[in-house]
Amino acid sequence: MERNAELNFVMQQGFRDVAPSGCGLQFSALMWQPRLTAVLVAIGLLWQLAPLFLALSAINWWNALVPKRNVFDFLYNTLVASPPTRPRLGPAPPPRRFSQGMAASFMLGIGVSLL
């Protein structure tokens, strides 16, 4: 069941040609951005840091509008995917960019509300 959920998540992100056997590594790679964002959001909420939310909004807008220069994908490819066994992340397909745009909108709303 869990493998089906991972495969479904990867496919919903716009990666239609993923093989079920390699889905686990791709799932981990795609979850890098949400996990890192969750940690930063928790820090921002704990200390009520409006500038952090505004910065996250700007980064997510950048990621959605210029997918080849995605900051989170660059960090993942540099820090985590340096061994050749880990998959590298390329430009985000449209469904993933839409999600990044939604996250950017929510971060902007939170940042402005905190100000």
VOBA-1610 file (N, C-alpha, C; in pm, whole numbers, padded with zeros to 5 digits, always signed):
BEGIN
Met+00081-00120+00000Met+00000+00000+00000Met+00086+00126+00000Glu+00190+00125+00084Glu+00275+00243+00092Glu+00346+00270-00040Arg+00388+00166-00110Arg+00455+00182-00239Arg+00360+00244-00340Asn+00230+00206-00335Asn+00131+00266-00425Asn+00114+00414-00396Ala+00117+00452-00268Ala+00103+00593-00232Ala+00223+00674-00283Glu+00342+00616-00271Glu+00462+00685-00321Glu+00456+00701-00472Leu+00418+00595-00542Leu+00407+00600-00687Leu+00302+00701-00730Asn+00189+00702-00659Asn+00082+00797-00688Asn+00130+00941-00668Phe+00205+00965-00560Phe+00257+01100-00533Phe+00351+01144-00645Val+00442+01056-00684Val+00539+01090-00789Val+00466+01122-00920Met+00366+01042-00952Met+00291+01065-01076Met+00210+01195-01069Gln+00154+01227-00952Gln+00078+01351-00936Gln+00168+01473-00948Gln+00296+01458-00923Gln+00389+01569-00936Gln+00427+01593-01081Gly+00377+01511-01173Gly+00402+01531-01315Gly+00503+01438-01377Phe+00553+01342-01301Phe+00651+01247-01351Phe+00578+01119-01391Arg+00531+01114-01514Arg+00446+01005-01561Arg+00525+00879-01598Asp+00651+00891-01633Asp+00728+00777-01683Asp+00813+00710-01574Val+00771+00718-01449Val+00848+00660-01339Val+00817+00510-01329Ala+00921+00431-01305Ala+00905+00287-01287Ala+00878+00258-01140Pro+00789+00165-01110Pro+00760+00133-00969Pro+00884+00090-00890Ser+00983+00030-00957Ser+01102-00017-00886Ser+01190+00100-00838Gly+01197+00208-00913Gly+01279+00322-00875Gly+01202+00434-00809Cys+01079+00406-00774Cys+00991+00508-00720Cys+01035+00557-00582Gly+01090+00468-00500Gly+01128+00506-00364Gly+01232+00617-00361Leu+01334+00607-00445Leu+01437+00711-00449Leu+01382+00841-00505Gln+01298+00831-00608Gln+01238+00952-00666Gln+01145+01018-00564Phe+01071+00939-00489Phe+00982+00992-00385Phe+01063+01068-00281Ser+01173+01009-00236Ser+01259+01077-00137Ser+01314+01207-00192Ala+01352+01207-00318Ala+01406+01328-00380Ala+01299+01436-00388Leu+01177+01398-00426Leu+01069+01496-00439Leu+01021+01547-00303Met+01041+01469-00198Met+00998+01511-00064Met+01100+01602+00004Trp+01216+01623-00057Trp+01319+01711+00000Trp+01263+01851+00025Gln+01200+01911-00075Gln+01149+02047-00062Gln+01039+02057+00044Pro+00937+01969+00045Pro+00835+01981+00150Pro+00890+01961+00291Arg+00985+01871+00305Arg+01041+01847+00439Arg+01122+01967+00487Leu+01204+02021+00399Leu+01284+02139+00436Leu+01192+02259+00463Thr+01090+02275+00380Thr+00995+02384+00399Thr+00921+02369+00531Ala+00884+02246+00567Ala+00813+02224+00693Ala+00898+02265+00813Val+01027+02234+00808Val+01116+02275+00918Val+01124+02427+00925Leu+01140+02492+00810Leu+01149+02638+00810Leu+01018+02703+00853Val+00906+02647+00814Val+00776+02700+00856Val+00759+02684+01007Ala+00799+02570+01062Ala+00790+02550+01206Ala+00874+02653+01281Ile+00994+02680+01231Ile+01079+02783+01292Ile+01013+02919+01282Gly+00959+02950+01164Gly+00892+03078+01144Gly+00770+03096+01231Leu+00694+02990+01250Leu+00575+02999+01336Leu+00613+03011+01482Leu+00716+02939+01522Leu+00757+02942+01662Leu+00802+03082+01703Trp+00879+03149+01618Trp+00931+03281+01651Trp+00858+03394+01579Gln+00749+03361+01506Gln+00669+03462+01437Gln+00755+03550+01347Leu+00832+03488+01259Leu+00927+03556+01172Leu+00865+03589+01036Ala+00808+03707+01025Ala+00749+03749+00897Ala+00853+03751+00784Pro+00976+03800+00807Pro+01074+03800+00698Pro+01106+03660+00644Leu+01102+03559+00730Leu+01127+03422+00685Leu+01017+03378+00589Phe+00891+03408+00622Phe+00780+03370+00535Phe+00785+03447+00403Leu+00821+03573+00409Leu+00832+03651+00286Leu+00946+03599+00199Ala+01056+03559+00262Ala+01168+03502+00186Ala+01128+03368+00124Leu+01058+03284+00201Leu+01012+03156+00146Leu+00913+03178+00031Ser+00831+03281+00043Ser+00739+03313-00067Ser+00816+03352-00192Ala+00916+03436-00176Ala+00996+03479-00292Ala+01069+03361-00354Ile+01123+03274-00271Ile+01195+03156-00323Ile+01099+03064-00398Asn+00981+03042-00342Asn+00885+02954-00410Asn+00832+03016-00539Trp+00814+03149-00542Trp+00774+03214-00668Trp+00885+03196-00772Trp+01008+03214-00729Trp+01121+03195-00820Trp+01122+03051-00874Asn+01103+02954-00785Asn+01103+02814-00825Asn+00991+02784-00925Ala+00875+02845-00905Ala+00761+02820-00994Ala+00780+02887-01129Leu+00840+03006-01129Leu+00853+03081-01254Leu+00978+03045-01334Val+01084+03002-01266Val+01210+02966-01332Val+01249+02825-01285Pro+01181+02721-01336Pro+01203+02586-01282Pro+01344+02530-01303Lys+01417+02580-01401Lys+01553+02531-01422Lys+01650+02582-01316Arg+01611+02685-01242Arg+01696+02744-01138Arg+01633+02728-00999Asn+01566+02616-00976Asn+01499+02590-00850Asn+01602+02580-00737Val+01584+02661-00635Val+01678+02668-00524Val+01681+02536-00445Phe+01564+02482-00416Phe+01557+02357-00339Phe+01616+02240-00417Asp+01589+02234-00547Asp+01647+02128-00629Asp+01799+02140-00636Phe+01849+02262-00645Phe+01993+02284-00646Phe+02056+02234-00516Leu+01993+02270-00402Leu+02044+02224-00272Leu+02041+02072-00263Tyr+01932+02011-00310Tyr+01924+01865-00307Tyr+02032+01803-00393Asn+02046+01852-00516Asn+02145+01794-00607Asn+02287+01812-00555Thr+02313+01921-00485Thr+02447+01949-00433Thr+02476+01873-00304Leu+02381+01873-00211Leu+02406+01816-00079Leu+02371+01668-00066Val+02264+01625-00130Val+02214+01490-00107Val+02245+01397-00224Ala+02228+01445-00346Ala+02240+01357-00463Ala+02380+01352-00520Ser+02480+01385-00440Ser+02616+01379-00492Ser+02663+01236-00517Pro+02623+01135-00438Pro+02658+00998-00478Pro+02582+00961-00606Pro+02645+00887-00696Pro+02579+00856-00824Pro+02456+00766-00810Thr+02436+00705-00693Thr+02321+00617-00677Thr+02191+00694-00652Arg+02202+00819-00611Arg+02083+00900-00582Arg+02037+00972-00708Pro+01905+00979-00732Pro+01857+01050-00851Pro+01871+01200-00835Arg+01908+01266-00942Arg+01918+01411-00942Arg+01785+01468-00988Leu+01750+01583-00935Leu+01624+01647-00973Leu+01647+01743-01089Gly+01560+01735-01187Gly+01565+01827-01301Gly+01456+01932-01286Pro+01430+02007-01392Pro+01325+02110-01386Pro+01189+02048-01351Ala+01114+02120-01271Ala+00984+02071-01226Ala+00881+02076-01338Pro+00800+01970-01351Pro+00690+01972-01447Pro+00578+02065-01398Pro+00484+02099-01485Pro+00377+02195-01448Pro+00302+02163-01319Pro+00262+02038-01288Pro+00191+02017-01161Pro+00274+02055-01039Arg+00403+02026-01043Arg+00490+02060-00929Arg+00508+02211-00920Arg+00519+02278-01034Arg+00532+02424-01033Arg+00405+02488-00979Phe+00289+02432-01011Phe+00164+02483-00957Phe+00164+02474-00804Ser+00210+02361-00752Ser+00219+02343-00606Ser+00313+02446-00544Gln+00423+02474-00611Gln+00517+02573-00559Gln+00455+02712-00561Gly+00377+02742-00664Gly+00307+02870-00669Gly+00203+02884-00558Met+00132+02774-00529Met+00036+02776-00418Met+00108+02799-00285Ala+00220+02730-00266Ala+00297+02748-00143Ala+00345+02892-00132Ala+00388+02949-00243Ala+00434+03088-00243Ala+00322+03182-00202Ser+00202+03157-00250Ser+00087+03242-00215Ser+00056+03233-00066Phe+00056+03111-00012Phe+00029+03095+00131Phe+00138+03159+00216Met+00264+03143+00176Met+00374+03204+00251Met+00364+03356+00248Leu+00326+03411+00135Leu+00308+03556+00125Leu+00196+03601+00217Gly+00086+03528+00218Gly-00025+03563+00306Gly+00014+03557+00453Ile+00088+03455+00492Ile+00132+03442+00631Ile+00228+03554+00666Gly+00324+03583+00576Gly+00421+03688+00603Gly+00355+03825+00617Val+00262+03855+00529Val+00192+03985+00536Val+00106+03991+00663Ser+00040+03882+00699Ser-00041+03880+00820Ser+00044+03902+00944Leu+00163+03846+00947Leu+00250+03864+01063Leu+00302+04007+01073Leu+00317+04073+00958Leu+00363+04213+00961Leu+00254+04301+01017
//
